[in-house]
Amino acid sequence: YRVVSESYPSGFRCYYGQDLSANYIDACTTTTVVGEYSTRKQAIRAAIAERDDSCEFYGWAEDFYEDQGPPFNSIDGENYDDDDCISIYIVDIAKDLAVKEKVMAEARKKFEKARSATKAAKKPRLSTDDSPFFGYVEGSVNPDNEIFIRNPSRIPGGKTRLPGAYTLHGIGRASFVYLIQRLSDRNYCMRNLCLDENAGAYYSSFKLRNVKMLSMAWRPQTNLEDH
C-alpha cells in the first residue's frame, strides 16, 4: 500500500475570485509519496501520522475525523486562509497495477487487431529520384496516446504510467504525453539517418492554440513500434 500526499490550489486566499481551470490545478499540483507499506493497517497509521504532521490539519482534524481512516483533505477544516489544500490518501498498489495491466493488454490487443486488418501504409514518395529527402511534408498530425502503453520501459526499475497520470493539457496535441512521443520520433529519425545516410528526414507542423510558433512532428520511417 502506498500513502500519497497531494498539494493543490485551494481556490481561496491568493486564488480568490479566479476561475481556475482543471489544467491549471493539475499543473500546480504537487504529489509526494509518503511511503509504501506491506499492510493496510501500517499505511493507515502512516497516513494519520502524515496528517498530524501537516499544519493544515492542526487543531481540528482529530475531532473531525475521529476514528475514521484516510482519505483526509484539509478542505474539510474550512480554513479559507490557506492557499493550498492537502489531500492524503492510500493507493492499493496491487489493484493499481492490475488496472494498468488491463489497460495495457487492451491497448496491445486493439493495436494488433488494427494492424492485421490493414495493409502497411506506403511511405510517401518525397522525390522523383533516388536522392534522400529532407524537409517539410503535408500531412495530419495525431497523437498516439497508447504508444508507450504498448511499449513499456525496458530500463531496469522503470515504471509504466498511464497517459492520464500526466495531466498537463490532457492527452491531445498540446499534452506532455504527445511531447514525449514527438521527441521519441525525432530520435528515431536521427537513428535512421545514422544507420543509412540515404534515409532522409522529414516532418510536418501544426499550430497550437495560444502558441505563436508552429510545433514540429517528425515522421520517422521506423519508430518505437519497430524496435
Stockholm file with secondary structure:
# STOCKHOLM 1.0

chainA/1-227         YRVVSESYPSGFRCYYGQDLSANYIDACTTTTVVGEYSTRKQAIRAAIAERDDSCEFYGWAEDFYEDQGPPFNSIDGENYDDDDCISIYIVDIAKDLAVKEKVMAEARKKFEKARSATKAAKKPRLSTDDSPFFGYVEGSVNPDNEIFIRNPSRIPGGKTRLPGAYTLHGIGRASFVYLIQRLSDRNYCMRNLCLDENAGAYYSSFKLRNVKMLSMAWRPQTNLEDH
#=GR chainA/1-227 SS CEEEEEEEECSSGGGTTCCCCHHHHHHTCEEEEEEECSSHHHHHHHHHHHHHTCGGGTTTHHHHHTTCCSCEEGGGGTCTTCSEEEEEEEECHHHHHHHHHHHHHHHHHHHHHHHHHSCCCCCCCCCSSSSCCEEECCCCCCCCTTHHHHSCCCSTTCCCCCGGGSCTTTTSTTSHHHHHHHHHHHHHHHHHHHHCTTSCEEEEEECCTTCSSCEEEECCSSCGGGC
#=GC SS_cons         CEEEEEEEECSSGGGTTCCCCHHHHHHTCEEEEEEECSSHHHHHHHHHHHHHTCGGGTTTHHHHHTTCCSCEEGGGGTCTTCSEEEEEEEECHHHHHHHHHHHHHHHHHHHHHHHHHSCCCCCCCCCSSSSCCEEECCCCCCCCTTHHHHSCCCSTTCCCCCGGGSCTTTTSTTSHHHHHHHHHHHHHHHHHHHHCTTSCEEEEEECCTTCSSCEEEECCSSCGGGC
//
